[in-house]
Amino acid sequence: MPLRCNDRTSPSNSPSAVPGPGISWTEIAPPERIALLHGESRGDPNAFDSVLTFAPDGAATRIEMRTVFPTKELRDEAVEKYHAIEGGRQTLSNLAAYVSEFVRKGAEG
C-alpha cells in the first residue's frame, strides 16, 4: 500500500515497517523529508510532531529526527518516563539495519 500524506495506519493495515495507530503522515517529500503527527487519537491535544530529514553524506545518508512536543512538561515526561531519546536511537538503528539488509539483498540480485 503506497503511503500518502494524511494516511492513518492501524494494526489491520500496517506492515511491520509502517508505524501503528495514532500516527498521521503530514508530509512525505522523497527523498529528503518525512513528517508525522503522533498522538493517541485524532485530535489528541498532547500529540507531537516528528520530522525526519535525509541528506547525502558521502556514500551514506545522514538522518536527523526532530520531535517537538506541545509543552516542556510533555517533552520531559516522554524523556523521563518513556525514554524517548533512547527509543529514537533504537528506531534509527533499526532503520539502518533494515536499509542495509534491503541494499544487500538488492546487490545479490
Buried (B, 14 or more C-beta within 10 A) or exposed (E): EEEEEEBBBEEEEBEEEBBEEBBBBBEBEEEEEBBBBBBEEEEEEBBBBBBBBBEEEEEEEEBEBEBEBBEEEBBEBBBEEEEBEEEBEEBBEEBEEEEEEEEEEEEEE
